[in-house]
Amino acid sequence: MLIRYKKTFEKIAMGLLSFMPEEREVKKLQQTIKDYETNDNWHLHLWKEEDILGAIGVRVTEDDKILVQHISVNPSHRNMGIGKKMVQEIKVLYSDHYDIIASELTQNFLAKCDN
């Protein structure tokens, strides 16, 4: 189930996002979390089953599209379809009002989800 990020999930979200190569540096990761907390156009969602296993972050662009900019799944739960489920849920949440597009970092994964 996809849930919205809250400050109480900060450490979990930072841990998940740190698995992304461009988010490994602590200062960059802290800035990314701050952007999700303070920017009204940035939305971070977490995938929760019994535990929180994944994170997907989107941003509303200037031309009113939803840019999927972060996707991360706990390494011990990869290849189980969690990433694909997160993308499907984002499409359910936003596709009535926005086109969903991928960032350079997420385009290959989103292309796989469409197959």
N, CA, C and O atoms as a printed pandas DataFrame, in Angstrom:
     atom_number atom_name residue_name chain_id  residue_number  x_coord  y_coord  z_coord
0              1         N          MET        A               1    0.841   -1.166    0.000
1              2        CA          MET        A               1    0.000    0.000    0.000
2              3         C          MET        A               1    0.892    1.237    0.000
3              4         O          MET        A               1    1.884    1.292    0.727
4              5         N          LEU        A               2    0.546    2.209   -0.799
5              6        CA          LEU        A               2    1.299    3.456   -0.904
6              7         C          LEU        A               2    0.781    4.429    0.150
7              8         O          LEU        A               2   -0.424    4.656    0.251
8              9         N          ILE        A               3    1.689    5.001    0.932
9             10        CA          ILE        A               3    1.321    5.996    1.940
10            11         C          ILE        A               3    2.146    7.254    1.720
11            12         O          ILE        A               3    3.250    7.195    1.179
12            13         N          ARG        A               4    1.609    8.388    2.141
13            14        CA          ARG        A               4    2.349    9.658    2.016
14            15         C          ARG        A               4    3.434    9.730    3.076
15            16         O          ARG        A               4    3.250    9.276    4.206
16            17         N          TYR        A               5    4.549   10.297    2.702
17            18        CA          TYR        A               5    5.658   10.524    3.619
18            19         C          TYR        A               5    5.230   11.492    4.718
19            20         O          TYR        A               5    4.532   12.473    4.458
20            21         N          LYS        A               6    5.654   11.207    5.946
21            22        CA          LYS        A               6    5.516   12.137    7.063
22            23         C          LYS        A               6    6.877   12.221    7.747
23            24         O          LYS        A               6    7.717   11.335    7.589
24            25         N          LYS        A               7    7.083   13.268    8.490
25            26        CA          LYS        A               7    8.356   13.506    9.178
26            27         C          LYS        A               7    8.756   12.323   10.064
27            28         O          LYS        A               7    9.946   12.051   10.226
28            29         N          THR        A               8    7.779   11.620   10.636
29            30        CA          THR        A               8    8.095   10.475   11.507
30            31         C          THR        A               8    8.770    9.339   10.734
31            32         O          THR        A               8    9.387    8.466   11.345
32            33         N          PHE        A               9    8.664    9.337    9.410
33            34        CA          PHE        A               9    9.290    8.316    8.573
34            35         C          PHE        A               9   10.628    8.781    7.992
35            36         O          PHE        A               9   11.170    8.137    7.093
36            37         N          GLU        A              10   11.159    9.889    8.497
37            38        CA          GLU        A              10   12.340   10.492    7.891
38            39         C          GLU        A              10   13.524    9.525    7.783
39            40         O          GLU        A              10   14.121    9.411    6.712
40            41         N          LYS        A              11   13.870    8.836    8.855
41            42        CA          LYS        A              11   15.038    7.945    8.820
42            43         C          LYS        A              11   14.828    6.785    7.859
43            44         O          LYS        A              11   15.751    6.394    7.144
44            45         N          ILE        A              12   13.634    6.239    7.839
45            46        CA          ILE        A              12   13.330    5.137    6.914
46            47         C          ILE        A              12   13.434    5.633    5.472
47            48         O          ILE        A              12   14.036    4.977    4.622
48            49         N          ALA        A              13   12.840    6.799    5.206
49            50        CA          ALA        A              13   12.869    7.356    3.851
50            51         C          ALA        A              13   14.304    7.662    3.421
51            52         O          ALA        A              13   14.683    7.389    2.282
52            53         N          MET        A              14   15.090    8.221    4.319
53            54        CA          MET        A              14   16.484    8.516    3.983
54            55         C          MET        A              14   17.250    7.224    3.698
55            56         O          MET        A              14   18.065    7.171    2.777
56            57         N          GLY        A              15   16.988    6.199    4.482
57            58        CA          GLY        A              15   17.643    4.913    4.252
58            59         C          GLY        A              15   17.302    4.351    2.887
59            60         O          GLY        A              15   18.181    3.869    2.172
60            61         N          LEU        A              16   16.028    4.410    2.522
61            62        CA          LEU        A              16   15.606    3.890    1.215
62            63         C          LEU        A              16   16.195    4.711    0.068
63            64         O          LEU        A              16   16.711    4.152   -0.899
64            65         N          LEU        A              17   16.117    6.025    0.179
65            66        CA          LEU        A              17   16.647    6.874   -0.894
66            67         C          LEU        A              17   18.160    6.756   -1.013
67            68         O          LEU        A              17   18.714    6.978   -2.090
68            69         N          SER        A              18   18.832    6.409    0.078
69            70        CA          SER        A              18   20.299    6.294    0.029
70            71         C          SER        A              18   20.759    5.136   -0.852
71            72         O          SER        A              18   21.936    5.067   -1.207
72            73         N          PHE        A              19   19.857    4.227   -1.210
73            74        CA          PHE        A              19   20.216    3.137   -2.120
74            75         C          PHE        A              19   20.341    3.627   -3.558
75            76         O          PHE        A              19   20.881    2.917   -4.406
76            77         N          MET        A              20   19.848    4.833   -3.843
77            78        CA          MET        A              20   19.979    5.397   -5.183
78            79         C          MET        A              20   21.362    6.026   -5.304
79            80         O          MET        A              20   21.771    6.782   -4.423
80            81         N          PRO        A              21   22.090    5.728   -6.380
81            82        CA          PRO        A              21   23.481    6.209   -6.514
82            83         C          PRO        A              21   23.644    7.714   -6.336
83            84         O          PRO        A              21   24.615    8.153   -5.722
84            85         N          GLU        A              22   22.720    8.510   -6.857
85            86        CA          GLU        A              22   22.867    9.964   -6.781
86            87         C          GLU        A              22   22.494   10.519   -5.408
87            88         O          GLU        A              22   22.659   11.714   -5.163
88            89         N          GLU        A              23   21.996    9.674   -4.515
89            90        CA          GLU        A              23   21.592   10.128   -3.180
90            91         C          GLU        A              23   22.493    9.581   -2.080
91            92         O          GLU        A              23   22.133    9.659   -0.906
92            93         N          ARG        A              24   23.634    9.040   -2.421
93            94        CA          ARG        A              24   24.501    8.411   -1.416
94            95         C          ARG        A              24   25.166    9.415   -0.484
95            96         O          ARG        A              24   25.397    9.115    0.687
96            97         N          GLU        A              25   25.472   10.591   -0.987
97            98        CA          GLU        A              25   26.124   11.603   -0.172
98            99         C          GLU        A              25   25.113   12.156    0.847
99           100         O          GLU        A              25   24.002   12.540    0.481
100          101         N          VAL        A              26   25.508   12.191    2.117
101          102        CA          VAL        A              26   24.583   12.545    3.200
102          103         C          VAL        A              26   23.980   13.933    3.009
103          104         O          VAL        A              26   22.774   14.108    3.186
104          105         N          LYS        A              27   24.796   14.920    2.652
105          106        CA          LYS        A              27   24.270   16.285    2.483
106          107         C          LYS        A              27   23.237   16.350    1.357
107          108         O          LYS        A              27   22.224   17.037    1.483
108          109         N          LYS        A              28   23.488   15.649    0.275
109          110        CA          LYS        A              28   22.532   15.615   -0.850
110          111         C          LYS        A              28   21.237   14.942   -0.410
111          112         O          LYS        A              28   20.146   15.415   -0.726
112          113         N          LEU        A              29   21.361   13.851    0.309
113          114        CA          LEU        A              29   20.196   13.123    0.801
114          115         C          LEU        A              29   19.372   13.984    1.760
115          116         O          LEU        A              29   18.144   14.004    1.673
116          117         N          GLN        A              30   20.029   14.684    2.656
117          118        CA          GLN        A              30   19.324   15.577    3.584
118          119         C          GLN        A              30   18.585   16.675    2.832
119          120         O          GLN        A              30   17.464   17.031    3.195
120          121         N          GLN        A              31   19.212   17.217    1.779
121          122        CA          GLN        A              31   18.565   18.259    0.986
122          123         C          GLN        A              31   17.346   17.701    0.254
123          124         O          GLN        A              31   16.312   18.363    0.167
124          125         N          THR        A              32   17.471   16.489   -0.266
125          126        CA          THR        A              32   16.349   15.867   -0.967
126          127         C          THR        A              32   15.164   15.689   -0.025
127          128         O          THR        A              32   14.034   16.018   -0.384
128          129         N          ILE        A              33   15.411   15.172    1.173
129          130        CA          ILE        A              33   14.331   14.993    2.147
130          131         C          ILE        A              33   13.728   16.353    2.509
131          132         O          ILE        A              33   12.508   16.480    2.616
132          133         N          LYS        A              34   14.565   17.358    2.695
133          134        CA          LYS        A              34   14.061   18.704    3.003
134          135         C          LYS        A              34   13.168   19.216    1.876
135          136         O          LYS        A              34   12.127   19.823    2.128
136          137         N          ASP        A              35   13.585   18.966    0.621
137          138        CA          ASP        A              35   12.767   19.386   -0.518
138          139         C          ASP        A              35   11.396   18.702   -0.486
139          140         O          ASP        A              35   10.377   19.340   -0.753
140          141         N          TYR        A              36   11.371   17.418   -0.162
141          142        CA          TYR        A              36   10.086   16.718   -0.075
142          143         C          TYR        A              36    9.222   17.261    1.062
143          144         O          TYR        A              36    7.995   17.270    0.964
144          145         N          GLU        A              37    9.860   17.711    2.133
145          146        CA          GLU        A              37    9.107   18.230    3.275
146          147         C          GLU        A              37    8.610   19.650    3.070
147          148         O          GLU        A              37    7.575   20.026    3.620
148          149         N          THR        A              38    9.329   20.447    2.287
149          150        CA          THR        A              38    9.012   21.875    2.216
150          151         C          THR        A              38    8.458   22.345    0.873
151          152         O          THR        A              38    7.818   23.395    0.820
152          153         N          ASN        A              39    8.678   21.619   -0.191
153          154        CA          ASN        A              39    8.248   22.057   -1.514
154          155         C          ASN        A              39    6.888   21.438   -1.833
155          156         O          ASN        A              39    6.748   20.216   -1.866
156          157         N          ASP        A              40    5.897   22.279   -2.065
157          158        CA          ASP        A              40    4.536   21.794   -2.333
158          159         C          ASP        A              40    4.425   20.973   -3.608
159          160         O          ASP        A              40    3.462   20.225   -3.777
160          161         N          ASN        A              41    5.398   21.100   -4.510
161          162        CA          ASN        A              41    5.349   20.352   -5.766
162          163         C          ASN        A              41    6.078   19.013   -5.696
163          164         O          ASN        A              41    6.049   18.246   -6.658
164          165         N          TRP        A              42    6.727   18.724   -4.579
165          166        CA          TRP        A              42    7.443   17.459   -4.392
166          167         C          TRP        A              42    6.618   16.562   -3.470
167          168         O          TRP        A              42    6.164   17.001   -2.413
168          169         N          HIS        A              43    6.424   15.300   -3.876
169          170        CA          HIS        A              43    5.612   14.366   -3.081
170          171         C          HIS        A              43    6.358   13.043   -2.950
171          172         O          HIS        A              43    6.706   12.413   -3.949
172          173         N          LEU        A              44    6.596   12.637   -1.729
173          174        CA          LEU        A              44    7.266   11.371   -1.460
174          175         C          LEU        A              44    6.243   10.399   -0.905
175          176         O          LEU        A              44    5.488   10.722    0.012
176          177         N          HIS        A              45    6.232    9.210   -1.473
177          178        CA          HIS        A              45    5.322    8.149   -1.041
178          179         C          HIS        A              45    6.161    6.940   -0.635
179          180         O          HIS        A              45    7.227    6.685   -1.195
180          181         N          LEU        A              46    5.660    6.211    0.341
181          182        CA          LEU        A              46    6.352    5.017    0.825
182          183         C          LEU        A              46    5.477    3.802    0.600
183          184         O          LEU        A              46    4.252    3.885    0.689
184          185         N          TRP        A              47    6.105    2.672    0.308
185          186        CA          TRP        A              47    5.375    1.422    0.104
186          187         C          TRP        A              47    5.418    0.634    1.410
187          188         O          TRP        A              47    6.486    0.272    1.904
188          189         N          LYS        A              48    4.229    0.379    1.955
189          190        CA          LYS        A              48    4.150   -0.312    3.233
190          191         C          LYS        A              48    3.387   -1.618    3.077
191          192         O          LYS        A              48    2.268   -1.650    2.565
192          193         N          GLU        A              49    4.010   -2.672    3.521
193          194        CA          GLU        A              49    3.323   -3.953    3.681
194          195         C          GLU        A              49    3.297   -4.160    5.195
195          196         O          GLU        A              49    2.579   -3.432    5.881
196          197         N          GLU        A              50    4.035   -5.106    5.742
197          198        CA          GLU        A              50    4.181   -5.141    7.196
198          199         C          GLU        A              50    5.150   -4.051    7.631
199          200         O          GLU        A              50    4.957   -3.403    8.659
200          201         N          ASP        A              51    6.188   -3.861    6.836
201          202        CA          ASP        A              51    7.172   -2.807    7.066
202          203         C          ASP        A              51    7.185   -1.893    5.850
203          204         O          ASP        A              51    6.569   -2.198    4.828
204          205         N          ILE        A              52    7.881   -0.785    5.961
205          206        CA          ILE        A              52    8.063    0.108    4.818
206          207         C          ILE        A              52    9.215   -0.453    4.000
207          208         O          ILE        A              52   10.337   -0.584    4.488
208          209         N          LEU        A              53    8.919   -0.782    2.741
209          210        CA          LEU        A              53    9.876   -1.491    1.895
210          211         C          LEU        A              53   10.388   -0.669    0.720
211          212         O          LEU        A              53   11.404   -1.023    0.121
212          213         N          GLY        A              54    9.706    0.419    0.379
213          214        CA          GLY        A              54   10.103    1.182   -0.795
214          215         C          GLY        A              54    9.697    2.633   -0.693
215          216         O          GLY        A              54    8.903    3.021    0.164
216          217         N          ALA        A              55   10.264    3.433   -1.590
217          218        CA          ALA        A              55    9.953    4.855   -1.670
218          219         C          ALA        A              55    9.884    5.259   -3.133
219          220         O          ALA        A              55   10.655    4.783   -3.966
220          221         N          ILE        A              56    8.941    6.148   -3.426
221          222        CA          ILE        A              56    8.839    6.709   -4.773
222          223         C          ILE        A              56    8.542    8.194   -4.623
223          224         O          ILE        A              56    7.605    8.591   -3.930
224          225         N          GLY        A              57    9.349    8.994   -5.279
225          226        CA          GLY        A              57    9.201   10.439   -5.179
226          227         C          GLY        A              57    8.863   11.044   -6.516
227          228         O          GLY        A              57    9.453   10.698   -7.540
228          229         N          VAL        A              58    7.896   11.963   -6.499
229          230        CA          VAL        A              58    7.458   12.626   -7.725
230          231         C          VAL        A              58    7.483   14.142   -7.518
231          232         O          VAL        A              58    7.481   14.650   -6.397
232          233         N          ARG        A              59    7.505   14.828   -8.644
233          234        CA          ARG        A              59    7.487   16.290   -8.621
234          235         C          ARG        A              59    6.546   16.776   -9.706
235          236         O          ARG        A              59    6.577   16.278  -10.832
236          237         N          VAL        A              60    5.705   17.754   -9.369
237          238        CA          VAL        A              60    4.849   18.390  -10.369
238          239         C          VAL        A              60    5.725   19.392  -11.110
239          240         O          VAL        A              60    6.304   20.292  -10.500
240          241         N          THR        A              61    5.819   19.234  -12.422
241          242        CA          THR        A              61    6.668   20.104  -13.234
242          243         C          THR        A              61    5.944   21.399  -13.585
243          244         O          THR        A              61    4.742   21.534  -13.354
244          245         N          GLU        A              62    6.681   22.340  -14.140
245          246        CA          GLU        A              62    6.102   23.617  -14.535
246          247         C          GLU        A              62    5.035   23.462  -15.614
247          248         O          GLU        A              62    4.115   24.275  -15.707
248          249         N          ASP        A              63    5.160   22.414  -16.429
249          250        CA          ASP        A              63    4.153   22.185  -17.470
250          251         C          ASP        A              63    3.117   21.154  -17.019
251          252         O          ASP        A              63    2.518   20.465  -17.845
252          253         N          ASP        A              64    2.912   21.053  -15.705
253          254        CA          ASP        A              64    1.873   20.208  -15.095
254          255         C          ASP        A              64    1.955   18.739  -15.481
255          256         O          ASP        A              64    0.958   18.125  -15.860
256          257         N          LYS        A              65    3.138   18.197  -15.380
257          258        CA          LYS        A              65    3.336   16.761  -15.532
258          259         C          LYS        A              65    3.844   16.241  -14.194
259          260         O          LYS        A              65    4.352   17.005  -13.373
260          261         N          ILE        A              66    3.707   14.955  -13.984
261          262        CA          ILE        A              66    4.269   14.323  -12.788
262          263         C          ILE        A              66    5.564   13.637  -13.208
263          264         O          ILE        A              66    5.554   12.694  -14.000
264          265         N          LEU        A              67    6.668   14.120  -12.670
265          266        CA          LEU        A              67    7.985   13.569  -12.963
266          267         C          LEU        A              67    8.348   12.588  -11.850
267          268         O          LEU        A              67    8.480   12.976  -10.689
268          269         N          VAL        A              68    8.508   11.323  -12.213
269          270        CA          VAL        A              68    8.960   10.331  -11.239
270          271         C          VAL        A              68   10.472   10.481  -11.142
271          272         O          VAL        A              68   11.202   10.148  -12.076
272          273         N          GLN        A              69   10.935   10.990   -9.993
273          274        CA          GLN        A              69   12.351   11.317   -9.868
274          275         C          GLN        A              69   13.112   10.379   -8.945
275          276         O          GLN        A              69   14.340   10.332   -9.014
276          277         N          HIS        A              70   12.443    9.643   -8.096
277          278        CA          HIS        A              70   13.108    8.678   -7.214
278          279         C          HIS        A              70   12.276    7.402   -7.134
279          280         O          HIS        A              70   11.053    7.461   -7.003
280          281         N          ILE        A              71   12.930    6.265   -7.213
281          282        CA          ILE        A              71   12.304    4.963   -6.955
282          283         C          ILE        A              71   13.362    4.122   -6.251
283          284         O          ILE        A              71   14.478    3.969   -6.749
284          285         N          SER        A              72   13.007    3.585   -5.103
285          286        CA          SER        A              72   13.957    2.760   -4.370
286          287         C          SER        A              72   13.214    1.691   -3.576
287          288         O          SER        A              72   12.173    1.954   -2.973
288          289         N          VAL        A              73   13.762    0.500   -3.589
289          290        CA          VAL        A              73   13.196   -0.622   -2.831
290          291         C          VAL        A              73   14.317   -1.206   -1.975
291          292         O          VAL        A              73   15.459   -1.313   -2.421
292          293         N          ASN        A              74   13.985   -1.576   -0.762
293          294        CA          ASN        A              74   14.939   -2.237    0.128
294          295         C          ASN        A              74   15.577   -3.402   -0.630
295          296         O          ASN        A              74   14.859   -4.228   -1.192
296          297         N          PRO        A              75   16.907   -3.485   -0.656
297          298        CA          PRO        A              75   17.572   -4.528   -1.446
298          299         C          PRO        A              75   17.113   -5.952   -1.133
299          300         O          PRO        A              75   17.092   -6.796   -2.029
300          301         N          SER        A              76   16.752   -6.232    0.098
301          302        CA          SER        A              76   16.319   -7.594    0.431
302          303         C          SER        A              76   14.909   -7.894   -0.058
303          304         O          SER        A              76   14.442   -9.025    0.076
304          305         N          HIS        A              77   14.220   -6.899   -0.624
305          306        CA          HIS        A              77   12.871   -7.104   -1.157
306          307         C          HIS        A              77   12.777   -6.773   -2.649
307          308         O          HIS        A              77   11.681   -6.587   -3.178
308          309         N          ARG        A              78   13.906   -6.701   -3.311
309          310        CA          ARG        A              78   13.893   -6.394   -4.748
310          311         C          ARG        A              78   13.495   -7.621   -5.554
311          312         O          ARG        A              78   13.536   -8.751   -5.068
312          313         N          ASN        A              79   13.109   -7.366   -6.805
313          314        CA          ASN        A              79   12.674   -8.409   -7.741
314          315         C          ASN        A              79   11.427   -9.139   -7.256
315          316         O          ASN        A              79   11.228  -10.316   -7.560
316          317         N          MET        A              80   10.590   -8.434   -6.501
317          318        CA          MET        A              80    9.321   -8.981   -6.020
318          319         C          MET        A              80    8.139   -8.167   -6.545
319          320         O          MET        A              80    6.994   -8.405   -6.161
320          321         N          GLY        A              81    8.423   -7.212   -7.421
321          322        CA          GLY        A              81    7.351   -6.414   -8.013
322          323         C          GLY        A              81    6.944   -5.182   -7.226
323          324         O          GLY        A              81    5.971   -4.519   -7.586
324          325         N          ILE        A              82    7.665   -4.861   -6.163
325          326        CA          ILE        A              82    7.294   -3.709   -5.336
326          327         C          ILE        A              82    7.461   -2.401   -6.108
327          328         O          ILE        A              82    6.586   -1.537   -6.047
328          329         N          GLY        A              83    8.557   -2.246   -6.825
329          330        CA          GLY        A              83    8.764   -1.037   -7.613
330          331         C          GLY        A              83    7.665   -0.842   -8.634
331          332         O          GLY        A              83    7.155    0.265   -8.810
332          333         N          LYS        A              84    7.305   -1.916   -9.304
333          334        CA          LYS        A              84    6.236   -1.848  -10.309
334          335         C          LYS        A              84    4.900   -1.479   -9.655
335          336         O          LYS        A              84    4.130   -0.693  -10.207
336          337         N          LYS        A              85    4.630   -2.047   -8.481
337          338        CA          LYS        A              85    3.387   -1.718   -7.767
338          339         C          LYS        A              85    3.364   -0.239   -7.388
339          340         O          LYS        A              85    2.322    0.411   -7.471
340          341         N          MET        A              86    4.514    0.292   -6.972
341          342        CA          MET        A              86    4.566    1.718   -6.612
342          343         C          MET        A              86    4.263    2.583   -7.836
343          344         O          MET        A              86    3.501    3.546   -7.749
344          345         N          VAL        A              87    4.861    2.236   -8.969
345          346        CA          VAL        A              87    4.611    3.008  -10.191
346          347         C          VAL        A              87    3.132    2.928  -10.577
347          348         O          VAL        A              87    2.538    3.937  -10.956
348          349         N          GLN        A              88    2.542    1.748  -10.483
349          350        CA          GLN        A              88    1.118    1.597  -10.808
350          351         C          GLN        A              88    0.247    2.465   -9.892
351          352         O          GLN        A              88   -0.704    3.099  -10.350
352          353         N          GLU        A              89    0.577    2.489   -8.604
353          354        CA          GLU        A              89   -0.197    3.305   -7.662
354          355         C          GLU        A              89   -0.038    4.799   -7.943
355          356         O          GLU        A              89   -0.995    5.562   -7.814
356          357         N          ILE        A              90    1.167    5.215   -8.326
357          358        CA          ILE        A              90    1.375    6.624   -8.689
358          359         C          ILE        A              90    0.505    6.970   -9.891
359          360         O          ILE        A              90   -0.091    8.045   -9.945
360          361         N          LYS        A              91    0.437    6.061  -10.847
361          362        CA          LYS        A              91   -0.407    6.300  -12.025
362          363         C          LYS        A              91   -1.873    6.416  -11.627
363          364         O          LYS        A              91   -2.590    7.264  -12.158
364          365         N          VAL        A              92   -2.323    5.586  -10.711
365          366        CA          VAL        A              92   -3.706    5.660  -10.226
366          367         C          VAL        A              92   -3.945    7.002   -9.528
367          368         O          VAL        A              92   -4.977    7.639   -9.736
368          369         N          LEU        A              93   -2.993    7.425   -8.703
369          370        CA          LEU        A              93   -3.147    8.675   -7.951
370          371         C          LEU        A              93   -3.163    9.915   -8.836
371          372         O          LEU        A              93   -3.934   10.844   -8.594
372          373         N          TYR        A              94   -2.316    9.931   -9.859
373          374        CA          TYR        A              94   -2.079   11.181  -10.580
374          375         C          TYR        A              94   -2.535   11.221  -12.039
375          376         O          TYR        A              94   -2.701   12.312  -12.586
376          377         N          SER        A              95   -2.741   10.089  -12.679
377          378        CA          SER        A              95   -2.934   10.127  -14.133
378          379         C          SER        A              95   -4.255   10.749  -14.575
379          380         O          SER        A              95   -4.396   11.086  -15.751
380          381         N          ASP        A              96   -5.221   10.912  -13.685
381          382        CA          ASP        A              96   -6.456   11.607  -14.073
382          383         C          ASP        A              96   -6.203   13.084  -14.342
383          384         O          ASP        A              96   -6.923   13.712  -15.119
384          385         N          HIS        A              97   -5.178   13.635  -13.697
385          386        CA          HIS        A              97   -4.927   15.067  -13.804
386          387         C          HIS        A              97   -3.591   15.423  -14.455
387          388         O          HIS        A              97   -3.390   16.559  -14.883
388          389         N          TYR        A              98   -2.676   14.450  -14.530
389          390        CA          TYR        A              98   -1.337   14.725  -15.007
390          391         C          TYR        A              98   -0.848   13.606  -15.922
391          392         O          TYR        A              98   -1.273   12.458  -15.800
392          393         N          ASP        A              99    0.048   13.957  -16.834
393          394        CA          ASP        A              99    0.813   12.947  -17.559
394          395         C          ASP        A              99    1.959   12.529  -16.658
395          396         O          ASP        A              99    2.581   13.370  -16.010
396          397         N          ILE        A             100    2.241   11.247  -16.613
397          398        CA          ILE        A             100    3.340   10.727  -15.800
398          399         C          ILE        A             100    4.565   10.597  -16.708
399          400         O          ILE        A             100    4.501    9.956  -17.757
400          401         N          ILE        A             101    5.674   11.206  -16.300
401          402        CA          ILE        A             101    6.912   11.126  -17.073
402          403         C          ILE        A             101    8.049   10.674  -16.156
403          404         O          ILE        A             101    7.952   10.755  -14.932
404          405         N          ALA        A             102    9.106   10.207  -16.766
405          406        CA          ALA        A             102   10.257    9.709  -16.008
406          407         C          ALA        A             102   11.403   10.703  -16.071
407          408         O          ALA        A             102   11.557   11.441  -17.044
408          409         N          SER        A             103   12.198   10.708  -15.019
409          410        CA          SER        A             103   13.448   11.470  -15.047
410          411         C          SER        A             103   14.478   10.632  -15.792
411          412         O          SER        A             103   14.222    9.476  -16.127
412          413         N          GLU        A             104   15.628   11.210  -16.044
413          414        CA          GLU        A             104   16.707   10.470  -16.690
414          415         C          GLU        A             104   17.082    9.237  -15.854
415          416         O          GLU        A             104   17.425    8.187  -16.397
416          417         N          LEU        A             105   17.011    9.383  -14.545
417          418        CA          LEU        A             105   17.395    8.294  -13.640
418          419         C          LEU        A             105   16.347    7.190  -13.538
419          420         O          LEU        A             105   16.678    6.044  -13.238
420          421         N          THR        A             106   15.083    7.533  -13.787
421          422        CA          THR        A             106   14.012    6.536  -13.614
422          423         C          THR        A             106   13.433    6.027  -14.935
423          424         O          THR        A             106   12.576    5.143  -14.928
424          425         N          GLN        A             107   13.883    6.567  -16.061
425          426        CA          GLN        A             107   13.250    6.226  -17.341
426          427         C          GLN        A             107   13.352    4.743  -17.698
427          428         O          GLN        A             107   12.385    4.167  -18.196
428          429         N          ASN        A             108   14.492    4.121  -17.455
429          430        CA          ASN        A             108   14.627    2.698  -17.790
430          431         C          ASN        A             108   13.674    1.844  -16.960
431          432         O          ASN        A             108   13.051    0.916  -17.476
432          433         N          PHE        A             109   13.565    2.164  -15.672
433          434        CA          PHE        A             109   12.675    1.380  -14.811
434          435         C          PHE        A             109   11.219    1.593  -15.206
435          436         O          PHE        A             109   10.457    0.629  -15.278
436          437         N          LEU        A             110   10.819    2.829  -15.461
437          438        CA          LEU        A             110    9.435    3.086  -15.852
438          439         C          LEU        A             110    9.102    2.405  -17.183
439          440         O          LEU        A             110    7.982    1.931  -17.374
440          441         N          ALA        A             111   10.057    2.355  -18.088
441          442        CA          ALA        A             111    9.837    1.670  -19.365
442          443         C          ALA        A             111    9.581    0.187  -19.123
443          444         O          ALA        A             111    8.721   -0.401  -19.779
444          445         N          LYS        A             112   10.310   -0.430  -18.195
445          446        CA          LYS        A             112   10.089   -1.838  -17.859
446          447         C          LYS        A             112    8.694   -2.059  -17.273
447          448         O          LYS        A             112    8.058   -3.080  -17.533
448          449         N          CYS        A             113    8.228   -1.098  -16.485
449          450        CA          CYS        A             113    6.911   -1.220  -15.854
450          451         C          CYS        A             113    5.782   -1.195  -16.870
451          452         O          CYS        A             113    4.709   -1.747  -16.623
452          453         N          ASP        A             114    6.015   -0.561  -18.006
453          454        CA          ASP        A             114    4.984   -0.480  -19.050
454          455         C          ASP        A             114    4.910   -1.731  -19.897
455          456         O          ASP        A             114    3.969   -1.889  -20.675
456          457         N          ASN        A             115    5.872   -2.621  -19.769
457          458        CA          ASN        A             115    5.877   -3.860  -20.574
458          459         C          ASN        A             115    5.049   -4.934  -19.918
459          460         O          ASN        A             115    4.938   -6.040  -20.449
